[in-house]
Amino acid sequence: MSVEVFTKEQQARGNFNNGEILEYKPIGFAQDGGDLKPYSNLFYWAHAWTPGNKSTIGLHPHQGFEICSFVLNGNINHFDTKQNKWIPLSEGDVQIIRAGNGISHAEEIDNHSEIFQIWFDPDLSKSLNNEATYDDYKSSEFPTVVLENMTKKIIKGSNSPMKMDTQDVLINEYNFGVGDHSIKIEMNFIHSLFVVSGSLVYNSSTIENGTFMKIADMAGINFSAVEPVKIFEIISPKTPNYKTYSQMR
């Protein structure tokens, strides 16, 4: 049984453009600090937002990784050297860059907007030989399961249009009403949970928004929502069947 909790204070921090874009990083780069390092095929996870006016992360290169942006609130505009144009995305939309043998991109985050940018490791020994590609998906394209006092949006998984090369990744977004709830934990997988909004009580402790949880080796997690709660979940294998970049470093 393993439940690790990482509050905002335990996460790495960053910013762009003298604080026009702020970040907490549940999984940061080695030089960023923070208590959690890359695991499974998750290499990097940043929660970024603009506290005021819109601001742009300028054009910069990538190779190998699958880089996904999930728009939590507001709007962003994406540019890359394959599309060679600005592409707008709104709340609930998702984009993926399969960086392959090289691509550069820029992201403009609108005023008072919020995103996750997450890097997945698809096996760089293969992906670095591929051409870079890009896709985006509108929020309305993702299937939603509606149950009593809970909805589950399937971002990557059954009947979702989202395609990834990274092995055995599932992505969900939950909205829980006030009350008692549970999330099933799959054997041989790690469930990475981020409390996007609201708060909950787990094991007699209050878990505030912005908290990151890494869970494995248990049948499920039970908790109480003391107010409406939004949770973002990534399910990934405990041991990918290839050597990840973080293992090779």
N, C-alpha and C positions, 0 to 999 in steps of 0.2 A: 504494500500500500504506500502510495507516494502522492502527497499534495504539497506543492511548494507555492508559496504566495510571495509576490513581489510588488510592494507598494510603489507609488510614484517616487518616494525617496530612495528606493533601492534601484531604480532604473537610471540608465545613462540619460544625459540631457544634451541638447544641441540647439542651434539656431542658425538661420540664414539672414543675410542682409541686415545685420545689426539688430536682430530681434523682431524683424517684420514677420518672420516665420519661426515659431517655437516648436520644439520637439521633446517628447519623452521617448526613450528607446528601451522597450522591454528586452530586446536583443540588439546590442550595439556592436560596433567595431571594437577591436582589442584596445585601441587607444582612447575609447570613449569612457571607460570605466563602467560602472553598473555591475550588478551581482550575477547576471545571467549571460552565459556565452552561447554560441551557436550549438544546436543539437538537432538530431534527426536530419531531415533535409531542409530545415529552417536555418537560414544564415543571418538574416537581418530583419528587424521589425521596428519601424518608427511610427509613432503617433504624432502627426504634425498638424498645426493649425495656425491661422492668422488671427491675432488678437485685435487687429484693426483693419487697415486697408489691404487690398490685394498685393501680392508680391510674387516674384518669379525666382525659382531655382533655375539658374542659367544652364545653357547647353553643356552637357558633360557626357563622357563615353562610358559604355558598359560592354562586357563580354561574358558569355557563358551562362549567366544566371537567368532565371525567369523572374522578372520584376513586375509586381502587381500593385496597382493603386486602387484602393477601395474608398469611394467618396462617402464619408459618414454624414456630413452636413454641408450644405452650400453647393459650390460649383468650382470646377477646375478647368483649365485648358491645357491640353497635351500637344507637344510638338516632338517629332523625331525625324531623323534623317532618312528614313524609309518612306514615311508618309509625305514629308516635306510640306506640311500644313498644320495649322492649329485645329485641334479636335476638342469640342466642348463635352464635358461630362458633368452630370448633376447627382444629387443625393441618391445613393443606392446603386449607382453605376459602377462598373469595374472595368479596368483595362489591364492588359498583360503585354509586356514586351518579352519576347523570347530572344535574348540578346545575342545568342549564337556567336558568330565570328566577328561581331562588332556592330554597334549602333550608338548614336548619341541622341539624347533627348533633353527636353526642358519641360518644367511644370509650372504653370501659373495658378496659384491658389487664390481664389477670390476672397473678398473681404469677409471676415468672420466665417470662414469655411474650415473644414476639418477632414483629414484623410488618414488612412493607414497606407504606408508603403512597405511592402514585405518582399524580401528576396528569397526565392526558393532555389535549391541546388538540384538541377535535373540530371546530374552526372556530367561534370565538365569534360571528362575524357571523350564524351560523345558530342555534347552540345557545342563545343568550340569549333567543331567541323561543319556546323550547319549555318545556313543563311539566317540572319535575324528576321523575325516576323512580329507582327502586331495584330491584336484584336481588342475590341471593346464590346461590352455587353450592357444593355439598358436594364435598369432595375426590374422593369415589367417582364423581362424575359426569364427571370428566375422563378422556378416553382415555389409555392408557399403552402405549407401544411398548417391547417388551422385546427387546433384542439382546444379543449376547455381551458380558458385562462392562459393560453400560450399560442404563439405563432412561431413557425420555423421556416425561414427562407433558406433554400438549398442553393448556395452560390456555386459550389463545385461538388457534384455528386449525381445522384439518380435524377434523370430527366433534365439536368441543367445543361445549357448550351456551352458552358465554359470548358475549354480544352487546355490541358497542361501536359508537358512532358515529364514533369517531376513525379516520381513514383508514389502512388497510393495516397494522394492528398485529398481530403474532403474538407469543405469549408461551409459553415452554417452561420446564420445570424438568428438569434432567438429574441423574442420579446415576451417577457413573463409579466403577468399581472400579480398583484399583491397576493401572497399566500405561499404554500409549500410546493416545492418543485424538485425534480431530479433530472440529471443528465446521465445517460448510460455511457460507460467507459469501455471501449473495445480492448480486448486483450491484445498484447503485442503492439499497441499503438500508444502514442502520447497525445493527450488532448490539451491544447493550449487555449486558454480562455482569457478574454479581455473584457472587463466590465466597462462598456461604452457609456452607459448612463444609469442612474439609479444606484441603489445599494442593496446588499443582501446580507443575511446572517448565515455563516457556515461554521459549524463546530463551536458555537457560542461566541464567535468573533464577527464583528462587522466588517464587511468587505466593501470598500467605497469605490466609486467610479474612478477609472484610471488604473485600477489594480489588475495585475496579470497573474494568472494561475497556470501552473504546469502540473498535469495530473496523469498518473499511470498506475498500473498494477492494482486496480480495484474494480469492482463491478459497476459502481456508479457513485455519483456525488449528490447528496441531498442538501437542500438549502431552503431558506425562507426569504422571499422578496418582501421587504418592508415598504417598498414603493415600486411602481413599475420599473422593470430592469431590462436593459438591452445588453446581450452578451454575444460577442463575436468569437467563433470557435474554429480552430484549425486542428484537424486530426491527421497525424503523420506517423509513419512507422518508427518504432523504437530503434530498429537497426535497418537502414536501407541496404539493398543488396548490391551496393557499390560504395566505393570510398568517396566520401564527400570532401569538398575543398577544405573545410575546417579540420578534417582528420589528416589531410596531407600537409598542413602548414606546420 
